[in-house]
Amino acid sequence: MIDVEMLRVFTAELELCKVQPGETVAVLTAAGAMNDYAQTFMIAASSLGATVFHVDIMDHATANRAGVYGKTPLAGNRAAIDALKSADMVIDLMGMLFSAEQIEIQSAGTRVLRVGEPMHILKQMFPTTDHRRRVELGEQMIKNARELRVTSAAGTDLRYRLQQYPVVTQYGYTDTPGRWDHFPSAFVFTQGNDGEIDGTVVVQPGDILCAFKRYIQDPVKLTVKEGRVTAIEGNGIDAALLRDYIESFQDPRAYAISHIGWGMHERATWYHMLATPRLREERIMNALSYYGNVLFSTGPNTEVGGTNDTPCHLDIPMRKCSLYLDDRPIVAAGKIVIPELAAAGM
């Protein structure tokens, strides 16, 4: 049975992605998971005139635990990788982010759309062309900046020297060759220059540890020197979680500072993890996208073209922070203060 509302939403999403007659769309799954999404996306793509095929990979090699990125059951499967590279677009229902396989597929000119959220979130956060406009404006502002600074009343004061790495945009759909996006989302980020990120991050109660889908309960102080976390201090369980989890990878690259940016989705909510049921494994796009959050991350940087492919990735969207580009305030205490970046009514 096909869910008519799901088909409507998926068709509208593929229209934003400019799927059209003559294109080939591949749907990627692992071990038969998310088959309802797979079948509905194939029907939606076919209704738009595309040729469609489905690749379902045996999920026997992935480390299936929180915060492990870049290791997928697609690794080494040349037939599947080549098939996906032949498509104009891949609907990724498995999760390839940070993997060498995704980079190879994108390099072939294939656009990739990651989908993993439950249906009610896909509808709640359905993307618009105004999300794209505002996110791309943020992209241009970061490209023109030499320094990004994050501060907070709690004691955060962290500086990133910029220009070495590109800026990544996410607005929930992709219509250009080789581009990746996550449906739904709305944020922008970049990476600081190698060795040129320094300062202090104070993670506060209410900030989100996405890898564990957990709200921080106790303050944690991170000291950052030359692009690496050198100390994790705090007396509560959250500092212990962060220390023990990063240590468990036995990889010094896990302490690297990854991307930094801010959220711009006015319909994403900070409190979503407590207010919505656990229907899908992923439920973090509200956290990453909610309006005015400052998204601080550690671990890999292959997403921006770097060489750090550690599987330990921590996204920590932070509330009530301020973010500056070359001393110009962009976000002030959790509020976007540039009128051109602001959503209507915000």
C-alpha positions in Angstrom: 0.0 0.0 0.0 1.4 3.4 -1.0 0.8 6.3 1.4 -0.8 9.0 -0.7 0.5 11.9 1.5 4.0 10.4 1.4 3.9 10.3 -2.4 2.7 13.9 -2.5 5.6 15.1 -0.3 8.3 13.0 -2.1 7.1 14.1 -5.5 7.2 17.8 -4.4 10.7 17.2 -3.1 11.9 15.7 -6.4 10.4 18.6 -8.2 12.6 20.9 -6.2 15.5 18.7 -7.2 14.4 19.2 -10.8 14.1 15.5 -11.6 12.8 15.3 -15.2 12.3 13.0 -18.1 15.5 11.4 -19.4 17.2 11.4 -16.0 18.1 8.3 -14.0 17.4 8.1 -10.3 18.8 5.5 -8.0 17.5 4.7 -4.5 20.0 3.3 -2.0 19.0 1.2 1.0 20.7 -1.3 3.4 19.2 -4.6 4.4 15.7 -3.7 3.2 15.4 -0.9 5.7 13.1 2.1 4.9 11.4 0.1 2.1 8.3 2.2 2.3 10.4 5.3 1.5 12.3 3.5 -1.2 9.2 2.3 -3.0 7.4 5.7 -2.7 10.5 7.6 -4.0 10.7 5.3 -7.0 7.0 5.9 -7.8 7.5 9.6 -7.4 10.6 9.7 -9.7 8.8 7.6 -12.3 5.8 9.9 -12.3 8.2 12.7 -13.2 9.5 10.7 -16.2 12.8 9.5 -14.7 14.2 6.0 -15.1 14.5 4.4 -11.7 16.5 1.6 -10.1 17.0 0.3 -6.5 20.3 -0.7 -4.9 19.8 -2.6 -1.6 23.1 -3.5 0.2 23.7 -6.2 2.8 24.4 -4.4 6.1 27.1 -6.7 7.5 30.1 -4.5 8.0 29.0 -1.2 9.4 29.8 -0.3 13.0 26.2 0.5 14.0 26.7 2.8 16.9 26.2 6.5 17.6 28.7 9.0 16.3 30.4 6.5 13.8 30.6 8.1 10.4 32.2 7.3 7.1 32.1 3.5 7.3 29.4 2.0 5.2 28.5 -1.5 3.8 28.9 0.0 0.4 32.7 -0.1 0.8 34.4 -2.4 -1.7 31.3 -3.1 -3.7 32.4 -1.9 -7.1 29.3 -3.0 -8.9 27.0 -1.0 -6.6 29.3 2.0 -6.6 29.5 2.1 -10.4 25.8 1.7 -10.7 25.2 4.6 -8.4 27.7 6.7 -10.3 25.8 6.1 -13.5 22.7 7.8 -12.1 21.9 11.5 -12.3 20.7 11.4 -8.7 20.9 9.1 -5.7 18.3 9.0 -3.0 20.4 7.9 0.0 18.3 6.1 2.5 21.3 4.2 4.0 23.6 7.0 5.1 26.9 7.6 3.2 28.0 10.9 4.8 31.8 11.3 5.2 32.5 8.1 3.3 34.9 7.7 0.4 32.1 6.1 -1.6 29.9 9.2 -1.3 32.8 11.4 -2.4 33.5 9.2 -5.4 29.8 9.2 -6.4 29.5 13.0 -6.2 32.8 13.4 -8.1 31.1 11.6 -11.0 28.5 14.4 -11.2 25.8 12.5 -9.4 23.7 14.6 -7.0 22.9 12.9 -3.7 19.9 13.5 -1.4 20.1 12.0 2.1 16.7 11.2 3.7 16.3 9.6 7.1 13.8 11.6 9.1 10.3 10.4 10.0 7.5 11.6 7.8 6.1 14.2 10.2 9.5 16.0 10.3 9.8 15.9 6.5 6.4 17.7 6.3 7.2 20.1 9.2 10.5 21.2 7.7 9.7 20.9 4.0 12.2 23.1 2.2 11.4 26.3 0.3 13.3 28.4 -2.2 13.6 31.1 0.5 15.6 28.7 2.6 18.0 28.3 -0.3 18.2 32.1 -0.8 19.1 32.8 2.8 21.5 29.8 3.1 23.3 30.9 0.0 23.5 34.4 1.2 25.2 33.1 4.4 27.6 31.1 2.2 28.7 34.3 0.4 29.2 36.1 3.8 31.4 33.4 5.1 33.4 33.3 1.8 34.2 36.9 2.2 35.3 36.6 5.8 38.8 36.1 7.2 37.7 35.2 10.8 34.7 33.6 12.5 34.3 34.1 16.2 31.8 32.4 18.6 31.0 33.7 22.1 28.5 33.2 24.8 27.6 34.6 28.2 28.6 31.2 29.7 32.2 31.7 28.7 32.6 30.5 25.1 35.1 32.5 23.1 36.5 30.6 20.1 38.1 32.0 17.0 38.4 30.3 13.5 40.8 31.7 10.9 39.1 31.1 7.5 39.8 30.8 3.8 41.5 27.4 3.5 38.2 25.4 3.2 35.0 25.9 1.2 31.6 26.7 2.6 28.9 24.0 2.7 25.2 24.8 2.3 22.2 22.7 3.2 18.7 23.8 2.3 17.0 20.5 1.9 17.2 19.7 -1.9 19.7 19.4 -4.7 19.4 20.3 -8.3 23.0 20.8 -9.4 25.5 18.0 -10.5 27.6 16.5 -7.8 25.8 18.3 -4.9 24.8 16.6 -1.7 22.0 17.8 0.6 19.9 16.4 3.4 16.1 16.6 3.2 15.1 18.5 5.3 17.6 21.0 6.6 18.6 24.7 6.5 22.1 25.7 7.7 25.5 26.8 6.5 29.0 25.9 7.7 32.7 25.9 7.0 35.9 24.7 8.5 38.7 26.8 10.1 42.2 26.7 8.7 44.4 23.9 9.8 46.0 24.7 13.2 44.2 28.1 13.4 41.3 27.5 15.7 41.8 28.6 19.3 39.8 29.4 22.4 37.2 27.9 24.7 33.8 26.3 24.3 31.5 26.1 27.2 28.7 23.6 26.4 25.6 24.5 28.5 22.5 22.6 29.7 20.1 22.5 26.8 22.7 22.3 24.1 22.4 19.0 22.1 24.8 16.1 21.8 23.5 14.8 18.5 25.5 11.5 18.6 23.5 10.4 21.6 20.3 12.4 20.9 20.7 13.9 24.3 20.3 17.4 25.8 23.4 18.4 27.8 22.6 18.4 31.6 25.8 19.8 33.1 28.3 22.4 31.8 31.3 21.1 29.9 34.4 23.3 29.2 36.4 22.4 26.1 39.9 24.0 25.6 40.9 24.3 21.9 44.5 24.9 20.8 45.6 25.0 17.2 42.5 23.2 16.0 42.4 20.4 18.6 40.5 19.8 21.8 43.2 19.6 24.5 41.1 19.4 27.6 37.5 18.4 28.5 36.5 19.7 31.9 33.3 19.3 34.0 32.0 17.5 37.0 28.9 16.0 35.5 28.0 13.0 33.4 28.3 14.9 30.1 32.0 15.7 30.5 32.6 12.0 31.3 30.5 10.9 28.3 32.5 13.2 25.9 35.9 12.2 27.3 35.2 8.4 27.3 33.4 8.4 24.0 36.2 10.2 22.1 38.9 8.1 23.8 37.1 4.9 22.8 38.1 5.5 19.1 41.8 5.5 20.0 42.3 8.0 17.3 44.0 11.3 18.0 42.3 12.8 15.0 39.0 12.5 16.9 40.0 15.5 18.9 40.1 17.8 15.8 37.7 20.7 15.5 35.4 20.1 12.5 32.9 22.5 11.0 31.2 25.6 12.4 28.1 27.4 11.2 24.6 28.4 12.1 21.0 27.2 11.7 18.4 29.1 9.6 15.2 26.9 9.6 12.3 28.8 11.3 10.1 25.7 11.5 12.8 23.5 13.1 12.4 23.2 16.9 15.0 23.0 19.6 12.8 20.7 21.8 12.0 18.2 19.1 13.7 15.2 20.7 11.5 15.3 23.8 8.3 16.2 21.9 8.3 13.7 19.0 8.2 9.9 19.0 11.2 7.7 18.0 10.0 6.6 14.6 13.3 6.6 12.7 17.0 6.2 13.8 17.8 9.7 12.6 16.0 12.6 14.3 18.6 15.3 14.4 17.8 17.7 11.5 15.7 19.8 13.8 18.7 20.1 16.1 21.1 21.0 13.4 18.8 23.4 11.6 16.8 25.2 14.3 16.8 29.0 13.9 19.8 30.8 15.4 21.7 27.8 16.8 25.5 27.8 16.5 26.6 24.4 15.2 29.9 23.4 16.8 31.4 20.1 15.6 34.5 17.9 16.1 36.0 15.1 14.1 36.2 14.5 10.3 36.5 17.2 7.7 36.2 15.2 4.5 32.9 16.9 3.8 34.8 20.2 3.1 37.6 18.4 1.2 39.9 17.8 4.1 41.9 14.6 4.9 40.7 13.8 8.4 38.4 10.8 8.0 38.1 9.8 11.7 34.8 8.0 12.3 34.2 9.9 15.5 32.0 12.9 14.7 30.2 15.0 17.3 27.7 17.7 16.3 26.8 20.0 19.2 24.2 22.7 18.3 24.5 25.4 20.9 21.8 27.8 22.2 22.1 31.5 23.0 25.5 31.9 21.4 26.7 34.8 19.3 28.6 34.4 16.0 30.6 37.1 14.2 32.3 37.2 10.8 35.2 39.7 10.9 33.6 41.2 14.0 30.3 41.7 12.3 27.5 40.1 14.3 25.5 37.5 12.4 23.9 35.7 15.3 23.4 37.5 18.7 22.5 35.4 21.7 20.7 32.9 19.5 19.0 35.5 17.2 19.9 36.1 13.6 20.5 39.9 13.3 21.1 40.4 9.6 17.8 41.3 8.1 18.5 39.7 4.7 19.3 36.4 6.5 16.2 36.5 8.7 13.1 34.4 8.0 9.8 36.2 7.6 8.3 37.0 10.9 11.5 36.2 12.9 
